[in-house]
């Protein structure tokens, strides 16, 4: 592929581009919990005004029915004086509890393996529990036939923390069974964001750089300082401090049959 040409959907279908609306987005704070605590109904009014709901879909209609008594309906202009008063602190608390519960899936490889084939399915083909977990952990992704996102847990079973350095080792045979490419990505646990660093290095893989050893395996180091002898491409920088960190593999066009028995590597804490 040499280049990419962007076009609007209207142009792609042979028509003229529609004028660009000057959309005013509601404030969303720094975390999902901020929305639940501060302005859930304002955000949901924006959502229902910019989303297409299927009149035949049970979940679509259940969502609209839940928000209608609160004053949020498609087509309305946001007016805080015309919506119900809700307990933002309670909504925030419940959202945090749900997030903690669902994120526990990532720390249990067996649960994560069971859920992975079920997420990111088309509307009508995803279970409600899976949909909730997907919404908490990350709502944007591809179905399993196109990509899988197995987590990498610590070998000692404890949550990973930037107070420590870690190494992930894979032999050639332990590399994820991929058809396109794979990568390992580092996030902070609190917000699920990349960890800022001067190198702007957030993952190891073909898309971000990696160096396999002479036998086709790899060692990836998550560390505050690059260890001696480690290729620069195989170093994921962290900021030394008391901060939770998470690692996720991205396996694009996975071999679904081999993925049934393949196991994600563990992150070994460096003493």
DORO-16271 format. One record per residue (C-alpha): x, y, z. Coordinates in steps of 0.05 Angstrom, whole numbers, plus 32768, in hexadecimal, padded with zeros to 4 digits. Each point is the difference from the previous one (the first is absolute). Layout:
N
XYZ;...
REM end
This chain:
271
800080008000;801E80427FEA;7FCC80338016;7FBB8008801E;7FCA802F7FE7;7FCB80188031;7FBA80107FE9;7FBD800C8022;7FCB7FCA7FFD;7FD6802C7FD3;803980087FCF;800F7FB58002;7FB87FF37FEC;8007802F7FC5;7FE0803E801E;80198042801B;802180098043;7FD080198035;801280408024;80287FF7803F;7FD8800D803F;802180288037;7FF27FCC8036;800780178048;80157FC6802A;7FED7FFD804A;80387FFE8034;80157FB98012;8036800B8035;803D7FD48005;7FE07FBC800E;7FBF7FDB7FF2;7FEE8008804A;8002804C7FF6;7FC77FFA7FCE;7FD57FD6802F;800F802F803A;7FFB80437FDE;7FD480027FC2;7FE57FBC7FEB;7FBE801A7FE5;802280387FD8;802F7FCD7FE0;7FC77FCF7FF2;7FD780377FDF;803A800A7FD1;80067FB57FF5;7FB77FF47FEF;8001803D7FD1;803A7FE37FD9;7FEF7FB68000;7FD17FD67FD4;7FD37FD38029;7FDF7FC37FE1;7FB57FFF8010;80027FB47FFD;803C7FF7802E;7FED7FEF8047;803E801E8021;7FFC80417FD7;7FB8800A8015;800F7FED8049;803580368004;7FD280357FE3;7FC97FEA8030;802F8006803C;801580477FF0;7FBD801C7FE9;7FE4800A8048;804080258010;7FF380337FC9;80317FE57FCC;7FE27FF07FBC;801A80017FB8;7FF980447FDF;7FFD802A803F;802C803B800E;80267FFA8041;7FDF80298037;80167FF08048;7FC0801E801B;7FD57FCD7FDC;80217FBF8016;7FFB7FD88040;802F800A803A;802C7FC3800A;80327FED8036;804180097FDA;802A7FE8803A;7FD97FBE8002;80067FF77FB5;804B800C8004;80077FCE8039;7FDA7FC97FDA;8027800D7FC0;80427FF88025;7FE87FC08021;7FEA7FE37FBD;804280147FE1;80287FDE8037;7FD67FC17FF9;80077FFC7FB5;804A80117FFF;800C7FC4802D;7FF47FD87FC0;8042801A7FE6;80267FE5803C;7FE37FBA7FF7;801B7FE27FBF;7FCC7FC87FFF;7FC580318005;8021802E7FCD;80097FC67FD0;7FB67FED8006;7FE980477FF3;802F80127FC7;7FDA7FDB7FC8;7FBE801F8017;8011804A7FFF;7FFA80327FC7;7FC87FDB7FDD;7FCB80227FD5;7FC0801A801F;7FD27FC78013;80397FCD8005;802080168042;7FE97FEB8045;7FEB80368031;80357FEE8035;803680007FCA;7FE780437FE6;8006801F8046;80467FE48009;801480197FBB;7FE48045800E;802A80058040;80417FE27FE7;7FFF80217FBB;7FC480077FD1;802880067FBF;801E7FC27FE1;7FFB7FCA7FCB;7FDE7FBB8001;802C7FC58011;80087FEB7FB7;802380427FF3;8023800E8041;80087FE68047;80198025803D;801B7FCF8034;801980208040;80457FF4801C;7FFE7FF5804C;803980008032;80207FBD800F;7FF7800A804B;7FB5800D7FF7;80048046801C;7FEB80407FDD;803A801F7FDB;801B80428019;803280337FE5;80287FFA8041;801D7FC17FDF;801E7FEC7FBD;7FE77FC47FD9;80167FD37FC8;7FD47FD87FD0;80247FC67FDF;7FE67FD97FC4;80237FCA7FD7;7FF17FF97FB6;7FCB7FCD8010;7FE0802D8035;7FF6803A7FD1;7FB4800B7FF6;7FE57FDA7FC3;7FF2803B7FD2;7FEE80087FB7;800F804A7FF9;8029801A803B;80028004804B;801580338034;80058009804C;7FE48042801B;800A80228043;7FCA80278025;7FF680218043;7FCD7FD88029;7FD8803C801A;7FEA801E7FBF;80157FCE7FCB;802C80337FDC;80457FFC7FE3;803780148030;802180417FE7;804A7FFB7FF1;803480287FD9;80097FC77FCE;7FB67FFD7FF1;80067FB48004;7FC17FDD8016;80047FBB7FE2;80307FCB7FE6;7FF07FDF7FBD;800680077FB5;7FD7803F8002;802B80228035;80427FDC7FF9;801C7FC0801E;803E7FD57FFB;7FFB7FB48003;803C7FD98019;80277FD07FD4;7FD07FC88011;7FC280287FEF;7FEC800E8048;7FFD80428024;800980218045;7FD8803F800D;8015802B803B;7FCF802E8024;802F802D8027;800F80478018;80457FFC7FE1;80167FD77FC3;80257FC28019;80467FF67FE5;80027FD57FC2;7FB580067FF2;7FEF80187FB9;7FE080458002;7FC37FE57FDA;7FF27FCC8037;7FFE80338039;7FBD801C8019;800F803C802D;7FDA800D8041;800380398031;801A7FE78042;7FC980098034;7FC67FDF8023;7FD47FF77FC3;7FDB7FC27FE7;80137FE97FBA;7FE07FCE7FCF;80197FDA7FC4;7FD67FE77FC6;80127FD97FC2;7FDF80127FBE;7FFE7FC57FD1;7FE680147FBB;7FE17FCA7FD4;800D7FCB8035;80017FB67FF1;7FC17FF08027;800D7FB68003;80468009801D;7FE88037802F;7FD57FCC8024;803F7FE0801E;8031803A7FFC;800D80228043;80158048800A;8045800B801F;800980198048;8023803F8015;80397FEF8030;801180358034;804980128000;801B80008047;
REM end
